[in-house]
C-alpha cells in the first residue's frame, strides 16, 4: 500500500481531494447571500468546478433572481457578468458529463436569464438533450418541452418527437404536474384523437393533485384554450380549484384566467365576482405603470362606475410613463369598457401616434378598431396609420398578415386601395381559408360603398376581385372533407358577403359531412346554424338524433347552444317530445350551477318552443336568483345588459300569457314603459301610406290605429275592430296628425283586450312582417314572430301577418334579435 502511494502520489492526492473539496464548496455556495459572493467563489474555484457544482451554481443564481423585484434590470446585469460567462463556458466543456436533470435545468435557467437561442451553449444544450431525450423521465421531459416552447419551437420536429414520446407512454404517466406542462407545449401539433386521450387522462389524474395546485389547473385551462375545446367537466373542476384558492390568486393569475375563460367562452359568475372583489382590493397596491396597466386591463371591463372612475384617473396620471405596449393594452381595455372619457382617449392616442412605427400589423389593426369604436378623430394620426399599413402591405407575403392589413385599411375614415394593393390580395387568394376570404370580401365591400359615394373609378376592379373571392371560397367548400376543420374556418364568419354568396354552399357542405356530427362538435354546429337563420331540416334532424343518442356525453352547459337553432328557426324535429324532454331532464340537476345569463336565455329559448319546465321557471322567478342576476348585470357591457333584461321581460310575458297556472307575477310594467317612452317615434313613409290606405278602406282615421301597444307590451303595426257582421267599428275620438303616434298614458297594462268589446266584435291585428321575421331560405316564420302571434291570439286578437316593409316601431324592445 505504501509502495503504491509512492508510485502514484499525484493520483492519490487527487483521490483524496475530490471528496474533501466537493461538498464544502457546495455548502459555501448555499451560504451565499447575493450573486457577487457566488461569483467570487466561482472565480476562485473555476479550475476545479465539477458538474454537480456547476448545476448548483445555476440553481442558486435562479433562486436569487426569483426574489428580485426589478427582474429585467437584474437579468441583464447577471447575463453580462464575467463569471456568468465563465459558468457558461465551463458548462459547454463538461456537457457530456452532466446528468439529464442538470442538463435540462441549466438550459431552463440560461433561458430565464435571456441568453439568446442562437448562443453556442444553448444550441449545444438543446442538441445534447435531443440526443438523450428517449431516456428522460417525465419531469425532465416536461421541463425540456417548456424550454423549447420558450424558443417558440412549437412546430419543430423536436417538439413532434416529444409528442410521440408522450403518446407512447401516456398510460404509464401518473404525474399531472409534468403532464400539464407537456400538454401545453405539444398542443399545437397533436391530432384530435390524441387531444381526447390527453383530456381523458387529465380527468383520471385530476383528483391526485392537491386542491391548492392553481398552476396545474391553469395549465389545463390553457391547454383547452390552445386546442379550442370548451370541455366543461374539466373547466368546472379547474374553476373550483381557482375559487378555493381565491385569497392566494395574484394579479397575474387572475388576469391570465380571465383571458383564458374569455377565449373559451366559459362563463363563471362566481369567478367573475371573486375576481372583481380581489382586483378592486389591489387598486391601492400598484403605483408602477407595468402592474397598474395589467390591473386596468383585467378589472376595467368588470368594474362598477366608481372603480372605473378611479382606474381612469390613475392611468391618466401615469400616462406619460406608459410604453407603447402598455398604451396599446389600455386602449384595448377602453374599447371593451366602452369608455367615453375623451381626455384619456386623446392622451393614449397621442402615445400610440408617437409609437406607430414600432407596432406589428396585427397591433395596427387593434389600434384602428379601437380608435374607430371610441369615435376618436385625428386626421394626422389616421394619415400616418394609412401610410404604415400600405407600406407593410407592399412587402408582406403572408396571407393572414395581408388580410389583417387590408381589413385595417378598409376601416379608416377614407379607405383606399390602389391597383398594386388589389394585386397583392389576388396573389394570395389560393392560400386563404374561408375566414381570410370573408375578411377580404368585407373589406372590398367597404371600398365599393365608399367609392360609390365618391364616384371612384376602381369599382370595376373591386367587383372582379369579389368574383374571384366567390370562386375560391366555393372551391374551398367543395373540396372540404373534414367537418371539424370546416368549423374552424366557419366559426367567425359573418357579414353580407357570406350570407349572400356562401351560405347555400356552406349548408350543402355541412349536409354532406353531417355524419361526422357527434357529441363533441354538436353544440358548435348548432351555434353556427343559429347565426345563419337558414332552416336545414336535415341538419337539425341530425343534431336532434345525436343529442338523443349521446346526451350523457354532452355537458348540460352545452344544452342552450343545442336548443337555440330550433328556437330561432321555429322547428320541431320528428322526435320533438323525446328531444326536448331529454334536454330538459339532462339540465334539471344543473339548474343551480348554470350561469344566470344562460339560465335566462335558456328559459326564453324553450318558451319560444312552447316548453315551460316548471323546475326551470321556479329556478328563475325567485328573489334569490333575480338578486344574483342583478349582481351579474352590473358586470356586463351596456348592450349585453339590456339584451338580458329584454329576454327576462319576454320570458316573464310568455309565462304569464301561456302558463297562468304557474301564478308567476308580471313585474315588467315600469321597464317596458321606460323603454317604450324612450323609443316611441313618428311613423315612417311606408307606415303613413298604409295607414292612409286602411283609413280610406275602413271609413276614416277613427276606424284604424297605428303602432298599437297591447297588454303586456307587444306592438302591432295596425289595429282595427270589426263587429259581429264584420263591419269596422270606430274608436273613441282621438286626434292624430298623419305621421305622428298618439300620446301614451301609462297604467298597469295586463287586461285582456276582448273583454272591452261589444258582443261578437273582435280586434284585428294587422302585421306587415319584414324579411327578418322569416327563415333566410324559405318563408317559414321564425320563433319570436310565431310566439308573438300566439300571444296576440291569447290577448283576443285575430292576427293577420303579411310580408311587407319594416313597419313596427323602431325600438330595441321589439327588435328581431334572436341570438342571445
PyMOL commands that set and color helices and strands:
alter all, ss='L'
color gray80, all
select helices_A, chain A and resi 2-7+9-31+35-45+51-66+71-79+82-93+95-97+100-112+120-135+138-150+157-172+176-189+192-208+214-226+232-244+246-248+251-264+269-285+289-300+305-317+319-321+324-337+342-354+356-358+361-373+379-395+399-411+419-431+434-453+459-479+483-490+496-512+514-516+522-532+537-553+556-569+576-588+596-608+614-620+623-633+638-658+660-662+669-679+685-698+701-703+711-713+753-756+771-773+783-794+812-814
alter helices_A, ss='H'
color red, helices_A
select strands_A, chain A and resi 705-709+715-722+728-729+762-769+797-803
alter strands_A, ss='S'
color yellow, strands_A
deselect
rebuild
show_as cartoon
